[in-house]
Amino acid sequence: MQTLVTPDQARRIVLDNVELLPPETIVHAQVLGRILAQEIISNVELPPFDNSAMDGYAVRADDMQNAGENTPIKLRVVETIAAGNFPQKEISSGLCARIMTGAPLPVGADAVVMREDTRESQSEVEILTSVPRGTNIRRAGSDVARGETVLRAGTLIRAAEWGMLASLDQENITVSQRPRVVILTTGDELVPIGQPLEPGQIRDSNSFTLSALAQNCGALVQTRHIGDDPHQLEAAVNDAVTKADAVITSGGVSAGDFDPVRDVLRDKAQVHFWKIAMKPGKPVMFASWPGEKSMPVFGLPGNPVSVMVAFEQFVRPALLKMQGRSALHRPIVCAKLSGSLRSPEGKTEFVRALVLPDGEGWTAHLTGDQGSGRLSTMTRANALLVVPEGTTQLQAGQMLPAQMTDWPEVETNLEF
């Protein structure tokens, strides 16, 4: 009898059997969404000079000690400093400079008074508030110091990181290669969109959901549909080995009469596990295909929800590890159930839910019937609740860990 592994055991086995891809160097314009394969150490200070954090007036704080609405301090304006210009005058007692946000601070000035706290004229200004030294000044190196490690290997380049690399004048950046993934959907019953359905046939949705999930991990994806012919499947996997870093199949891993993935992997590859004590997604196979390089092959179930849940638990962390990503797993919050829940004994269940803030924490609303064929429940979900093995009955108000698969805003209509 096939021994079932737990989801945690299966995840460890997968991560132990995938390797980091080699790095490559690309230009700054192409680095968004990639994963750093080098540490970024600053050779400059940011900001590079003391500058104003506000539009206002650069002053000496000592001159402002008694300034107020009824006791304004009158100063002579010696120049106007715009961002991108360098000050030409020194600020001594009784003088100030009109200054714009980001402009360099003139010599002698040690504070900036906001424009709103002044009464202005052409050549003079009345200061209506006192300010201590350093007010509204961004000091050189206050954001990034010279020699500081700003970004570490394994960091995903998002908007902020992309901008920081530009600020540091990083023109060529070393990143991890993107994994090349071949997705093979199986099943004679599957039909592409746009073609008529014969009786007993359904649309091939898994090729699209898997492709999207893999691309969201940074992978370069090719998809191909294979029927239930084991010889075609074996040939397709052999071909994929020459052009890919990982192969993902969907369908054909159960114990039926027409499950070619199970038979091909069992006969041709080193199978690390076949069944997992989880719901949905019990029939998941992970194997290493032999050859010049050992190729990880993920045999996922055919039901659309099962394939997505299995991808989240096992394929996603593997693809991220291949790229050297430092964070392999989804964020987890503790969420309160809005209703009761039954779970099967002896399995970890991953329950589709919409997790929303409730003012005190998070509340999890189930998105409908948890059948593994109900893809619509995934469209309404932003999390997978993790019901541990041995827990069979949960009541409203009880807490569960929630893997947050989608943090952005989602529709909040709870009438499922």
N, C-alpha and C positions, 0 to 999 in steps of 0.2 A: 504493500500500500504506500502511495506517495506521501511523504512526510510534509506537512505544511510548515512553512516558516512564518514568523511574525512580520508585520510591515517593517519594524525597526531592524530585524535581522536581514531582511531582503535589501533594505536600503544600504546597510553596511557592506553586504556582499557586492552590490552594484558599484559602490564607490571604491571598493578595494580592487575592482577589476576594470577601471577606466583610467587612462593616463592623460597627463597634461599635454596639450598640443604645443608645437614649437611656436616661438614668437615671430612677429614680423614688424617691420618699421613702416609706418605710413605717415602721410602729411596731416597737418592739423585739420584741414577741411574735411577729412574722411573719418575722424576719430569718434564722432558722436555715436553713442550706443555700444562702443567697443569696451574691452576690459584691459586695463593697464597691465603690462608685463614688466614694468620697471618702476622704481621709486622716482618721484619727481622732487628734486631738491632745489630750492630757490637760490639763485645767485644774485638776487636783488632784494631790496626792501620794498614792501607794499604797504601803504603808498610810498613812493620814492622820495617824498618831501612832506614837510608839515603843510597842511592845507585846510581851507575852511570847510566846515560841514554845513554851512548855511550861507544864504545871501544876507549880507549885513555890513558891519564895519569892523575892521581890524583895529584893536585899541590896546593900550597899556592898562592892565587891570587896576593898577594902583591909582590911575586917574579917575576910576569909576566908583570909588569906595562910598561916596555920599550921593550917588546919582539916584533920582527918583522922579515920580510924576511931578511933584511940586518943587523938586530941587534938581532940575536937569543940568547936566554937564555939557557945556558947549565946546566942540572940537573943530579944528580946521581940517578939511578934507584935502589931502595932498595929492592923491591920485586914485584912479579907478583900476582895479586889478580883475581882469576877466580870466576865466579858466583857459589855460593854454598860454597865458602871458606870464612874464616874470616881473616881480616888483622892481621898481626903479628908485623908490624912496625909502628912507629909514624912518620908523615911527618913534618920535621922541615925545616928551610930555606936552600935552595940548594938541597933538596931531593924531590923525587917524587916516585910514584908507578905506574907501568903498571897495568891497570884495565880493566876488561871486562864488557860489558853491564849487569846490574843487580847485579854486585858484590857490597858488602858493602864498603862504603867510609871509608878510614883509618882515625884515629885520626890525627888532624892537617891539613888535606886537606880541602879546601873549594871551590874547582872548579875542573872541569875535562876538559882537552884540548883534542879535537878530534885527533885521530891518524893521520888524513890527514894533520893536522897543525903542524906536527913534522918531524924532521929527526932523525931516530933511529940508535942506535948502540947497542952492547951487554949490556953494563952496564951504558951507558949514553944516554941522549936524548937532542936534541936541540928543544926548543919551539919557533915557528915562529909567534906567535900571542899573544896578551894580552887578558886576560879574566877577567871579573868581578866576584866577589864572587857569588856562586850559579849556575854558568854556568854548564849546562849538569848534574845537580844533581836532583834526585827525592827524596824529603824530606819525612821522616817517617810521615804517616798520611795525606799526600797531596792528596791522592785519597779518602780514607775513614778514618774518625776520630773515635776513640773509643767512643761508646755511640750513634753514628749517626744512624738514621733510614735509611737504605739503600734501602729496597724494602717494598712497602706497600701492604696490603691485596687488592686483586682485580687485581694484576699484572700478566700478562701472562708470563710464564717462556719460554723465547727464548734462543738463544745461549748465549748472554751476561749475562742474569740473571742466567743461569745455571752455567756459569763460575764463576760469583760473589759468588754464594752460595758455590761453592767449595773453593774459596779463603777465605771465612769466616768459613770454616770447618763445614758447616751445613750438618750433616749426615742424620737427620730425619726432614722432612719438612711437615707442615700442609697445605693441599690444599683442595679446594672444590671438592666434589664428581662430577664425570662426569655424566651428565643426561643420563638416559636410555630412548631411543626413539624407539617407534614402528612405522614403516611406513607401511600404508595400501594403496595400489593402487587399484582402482576400475575400472570396465569396462569389459564387456564380450568381447569387441573387442581387448583387449590387449593380446599379446602373448610373452612369454619369448624368449630371443635369443636362437638360435639353434633349434627351433621347426618350422615346415613349417607354412606359412601363408595361411589361407583360404581366399577366396574373402571377402573383407570388413574388414579384420583384420589388425592391425598395431602392431609394437613392443612396449613393455613396457619400455620406456626410463625413465619415471618419477621415478621409483624405484631407478635407478642409480644416477640421478642428485640429488634427495632428500637425498639419503644416503651420497653422497659425501659432499653436503652442510652441513648436520648435523654433519658428522665426522669432517669437517673443523672447526666446532664450539666446538669440544671436546666431542661430544656425543658418546655413545655406541649405536649402531644401529642394529635393527632387521627389516627385510622387509618381507612383505607377500602380495600376490595378492589375492584380493577378487573380485568376479564378481559383478553383479548388484543385487544380492539377499540381501534384507535388513536384513533378519534373520541371514545370515552369517556375515554380517557387524556388527550387534549388538553383536553377540557372540564373534567376533574378538576383538571388543573394550572392552567388559567385560573381556576378557582374558588378553588384554594388560594392563588393569588397575592394575592387580596383579603383573606385572613384569616391569612396565615402570614408568617414571616420566612425559612423554608427549607422545601424539599420534598425528601423522600427517597422514591425508588422502589426496589423490589426485583424483579429478574427483567426479562427483555425487553431486555437490552442486548448480547446476543451477536450472532452473524451468521446466525441462523436465519431461517426463513420467518415465524415468529410472534414477533417481538421488537419490539413497538410502541414501547417507550421509546426504543430506538436511533433509529427512524425519526422519531418525533415531535420529539425533542430536536434531531436533526440538521436537521430542516426548519424548526423554529419558534424555536430558541434559539441563542445564541452558545455553541458547544461549545468548551471549553478543552482537553479531552483525552478520549479514549475508552478506550484500552487502556494498561495499565500492566505493566511487566516485573516481575511479582510472582506468587507462588503461595502460597495460593489468592487468587483475586480479580483475574485479569487483565482481564476485561471490566468496567471501572469507567468511567462517563462523568460528567463534571462540566461543567455548563453554567450560563449566566446567562439566565434567562427575561426577555424584554423587557417593558416596561411602565412605569408611573409610577415604580416603583422596581425596580431590577434584583434579581431573585430567584434566589438560588443553588439549583440543582437537582442532587441527587446521584443518579445512576443506578447502583445497586449490583447485583451479580449476584443470581441466584436461589438458588444453593446455600446452605444455612443457615450453614455455616462461612465461606464466602467473604463473605457479607453481614456477618458479625460482624467478620471481620478487616478488611475494607474500612472499616467504620464506625470501628473503632479507629484506623486510620491516617489517615483523611481527614475524616470527619464530626465525630468527637469534638473534635479541636483547633479546627475551625471554629466549633462551637457554644460552646466555651469562649472563643474570641476575641470572638465577638459580645457576650459578657457582660463583656469586659475582664479576664478571668482572667489572672493573671500567670504561672501555670504551665500550659502547654498540653499537655504531653506526659507520658506515664507514666514512673514511675521505672524506671531501668535498672540491673540488676546483672550482673556477669560470672559465668556459671554453667558448671560442669564437666559435660560430657555423661556420662551413666551407661552409654550404649551407642553403637554406631555409627549413622551417619546418612548417607543419600545424598540429594542435592539436585539439581534440574535445572539444566542449564547456561543461562546467559543471563538468569536471573531471581533476584530476591531472594525467599527463601522465609521465611514466617512459620510456625514449627513449634509446635504445641500441646504444652505441657509443664507438669509439676508441678515447681516449683522449691522446694527445701527446704534449710534450713541443714544443714550436714554437720559442724559443729565447727570447720572451717577457713575456710569460705566458703559457697558454694551449689552444689548438685548439681541438674541438670535431668534429669527422668525423662519420656520421651515418653509421652503418654497413649493411644497406640494408633495404628492405621493413620491416615495423614494425608489420606485422601480428603476432598474438600470437602463431601460429603454426610453426614459422620459427626458429627452434632451432639453425640453422647454424649461425644466426645473433648473438647469444650469444657466439658462439665460437670465433668470431672476436672482441668481445667487452671487454673492461676493465672498463666500467663505465655505469651508468644509469643517463642520463640527467633528471632533474626534471623540467617539464613544469608545472607551477602553474595553478590551476583552474582559468578560465577566460582569459587565454592567448591562442588565437587560431591561430595566424599567427606570425611567426618569420622569420627574414631575415638573410642572411649571415652576420657575424660580430657581431650579438647580443650575449649577454652573458647569460649563464645559469649555475646554480649550478650542479655539477656532483658528484654523489656518486661513489667513486673509489672502485669498487668491486675487482680489481686485479691490484696491483701496479707493479708486476714483468714485465720484458720485454715481449712484445708480437710481433707477426708478424706485420709489418707496410706496407704491400701491401694494398693500398687503392682502388684497382680496384675491387669493389664489384659488 
